[in-house]
C-alpha cells in the first residue's frame, strides 16, 4: 500500500510539473480561424519540370495547429515514359495537419504532413473516372519558412517530400520512392478569428 501511495504521489507531481512546463507550440494570442491558401508546386516528373497549381482550406486552432484539405493537379503537358509519346494527367489531394511554432513572430517555421491519394491517366483530357481507376496512396511531409505579411496574410516557401505508393501510368517507374518538390503558399486567414 505504501508503494502505491508513493507511486501516486510521484505521478501527481509529474503531471503538475508537466502542466507548468511550456511547450514549443505556444503563442501569446491564441486564435481560432479558417484559412484559404492558393499554392504553386514545382517538381520533376519524367525528367521534365512539372508545374502543380493547387489550393488548401482548413481551420487554425489556437494559432499553432491547423488541419484541413489540399489538392494539386499537373498543369503542364508532360509526356509519358512510353515510346508513343502520349501525354498524361495527374492529381493529388488529401488531409493536411500543420504545426506552427511561434506564429506571432514575423518569420517562423511551419511543419506539414499531408496524407491522401491521387490518380493518373495516359492520354486525352483529364477524366476523373479514368484517374480513379489508376489511383495511388500519397504521403507528404514538408517544412517551410513562413513570413507574416500582415495580421491575416502569410507567405511560405516550403520543401516537401512526396512519397507515392502504387503504379502510376505514364511514369518511368512505379514511382514508389520519393520526389522532392518546392512549394509557394499564400495563406489568407479569416479576419475576425476568435
C-alpha positions in Angstrom: 0.0 0.0 0.0 2.9 2.4 0.8 4.4 1.8 -2.6 1.1 2.6 -4.3 0.8 5.9 -2.4 4.4 6.8 -3.2 3.8 6.0 -6.9 0.6 8.1 -7.0 2.5 11.0 -5.3 5.2 10.9 -8.0 2.6 10.7 -10.7 0.7 13.7 -9.4 4.0 15.7 -9.0 5.0 14.7 -12.6 1.6 15.8 -14.0 1.7 19.1 -12.1 5.3 19.8 -13.3 4.3 18.9 -16.9 1.3 21.3 -16.7 3.5 24.2 -15.8 6.1 23.4 -18.4 5.9 25.4 -21.7 5.9 23.5 -24.9 7.4 24.7 -28.2 3.9 25.2 -29.6 3.0 28.4 -27.8 1.6 31.8 -28.7 0.8 34.9 -26.7 -2.5 35.5 -28.5 -4.1 32.2 -29.4 -6.9 32.4 -32.0 -9.1 30.0 -34.0 -9.8 30.9 -37.6 -10.4 29.4 -41.0 -8.0 29.9 -43.9 -7.8 29.7 -47.7 -4.4 29.1 -49.3 -3.6 29.1 -53.1 -0.4 27.1 -53.8 2.1 26.6 -56.5 4.3 23.5 -56.6 7.3 22.8 -58.8 8.9 19.4 -59.1 10.4 17.0 -61.7 8.4 14.3 -63.4 9.9 12.0 -66.1 13.0 14.3 -66.1 10.8 17.3 -67.0 9.8 20.4 -65.0 6.3 19.8 -63.6 4.0 22.7 -62.5 1.3 21.9 -59.9 -1.2 24.6 -59.0 -3.3 23.8 -56.0 -5.4 25.1 -53.1 -5.8 24.4 -49.4 -8.6 25.2 -47.0 -8.8 24.5 -43.3 -9.0 25.5 -39.7 -6.3 27.0 -37.5 -6.7 26.0 -33.8 -5.1 28.2 -31.1 -2.9 29.8 -33.8 -0.3 26.9 -33.6 -2.1 23.9 -35.1 -4.1 23.6 -38.2 -5.9 20.9 -40.2 -7.7 20.9 -43.5 -7.6 19.7 -47.1 -5.4 20.5 -50.0 -5.0 19.3 -53.6 -2.9 19.8 -56.7 -3.1 18.9 -60.3 -0.4 18.6 -63.0 -0.9 21.7 -65.2 1.7 21.4 -67.9 1.8 19.0 -70.8 4.2 16.2 -69.9 5.0 13.1 -72.0 4.7 9.6 -70.7 7.7 7.2 -70.5 6.2 5.2 -73.4 7.6 5.3 -76.9 4.3 6.5 -78.3 4.9 9.9 -76.6 1.4 10.0 -75.2 0.6 12.7 -72.6 -0.7 12.1 -69.1 -2.6 13.8 -66.4 -2.2 13.5 -62.6 -3.9 14.9 -59.5 -3.1 14.6 -55.7 -5.3 15.5 -52.7 -5.5 14.7 -49.0 -5.9 15.7 -45.4 -3.3 18.2 -44.0 -2.0 18.6 -40.5 0.3 21.5 -39.6 2.3 22.7 -36.6 3.2 26.4 -36.5 5.5 27.2 -33.6 5.7 30.9 -32.5 3.2 32.2 -35.1 3.3 35.7 -33.8 6.9 36.2 -34.9 7.4 37.9 -38.2 9.3 34.9 -39.5 8.8 31.3 -38.2 8.9 27.7 -39.2 5.9 25.6 -40.2 5.7 21.8 -40.4 3.1 20.0 -42.5 2.0 16.4 -43.2 -0.4 15.5 -46.0 -2.0 12.0 -46.1 -4.1 11.3 -49.1 -4.1 9.9 -52.6 -4.3 10.7 -56.2 -4.9 9.4 -59.7 -3.3 9.4 -63.1 -4.3 8.7 -66.7 -2.5 8.4 -70.0 -3.5 10.5 -73.0 -6.6 12.6 -73.6 -8.1 15.3 -71.3 -8.4 14.9 -67.6 -11.1 12.4 -66.8 -12.0 11.6 -63.1 -13.3 8.1 -63.9 -10.1 7.1 -65.6 -7.9 8.7 -62.9 -9.8 6.8 -60.2 -9.0 3.5 -61.9 -5.3 4.3 -61.6 -5.3 5.5 -58.0 -2.4 5.6 -55.6 -1.6 6.5 -51.9 0.4 9.6 -51.2 2.2 10.8 -48.1 4.0 14.2 -48.0 5.9 15.7 -45.1 7.0 19.3 -45.6 8.8 22.2 -43.8 8.6 25.8 -44.7 9.7 29.3 -43.6 6.6 31.4 -43.1 6.5 35.2 -43.3 3.7 37.3 -41.7 3.0 39.9 -44.4 0.0 41.3 -42.4 -2.0 40.1 -39.5 -4.1 37.8 -41.8 -1.9 37.2 -44.8 1.2 34.9 -44.8 3.5 33.7 -47.4 5.6 30.5 -47.1 8.2 28.9 -49.4 8.5 25.2 -48.4 10.2 22.0 -49.4 8.2 18.8 -49.4 9.0 15.2 -49.9 6.2 13.4 -51.8 6.0 9.6 -51.5 3.6 7.7 -53.7 2.8 4.0 -53.4 1.2 2.5 -56.5 1.6 2.1 -60.2 1.3 5.4 -62.0 0.6 5.1 -65.7 2.9 7.2 -67.9 5.6 7.4 -65.3 9.1 6.0 -65.9 8.7 3.6 -63.0 6.1 2.8 -60.3 7.4 6.0 -58.5 7.1 4.2 -55.2 10.0 6.2 -53.9 10.2 9.9 -53.1 10.0 13.1 -55.1 11.2 16.4 -53.7 9.1 19.4 -54.6 9.3 23.1 -53.9 6.0 24.9 -52.9 5.0 28.6 -52.6 1.9 29.0 -50.3 0.0 32.2 -49.8 -2.4 31.9 -46.8 -5.3 34.2 -46.1 -6.7 33.9 -42.6 -10.3 34.8 -41.6 -10.0 38.4 -40.5 -12.1 38.1 -37.3 -10.8 34.8 -35.9 -11.8 34.2 -32.2 
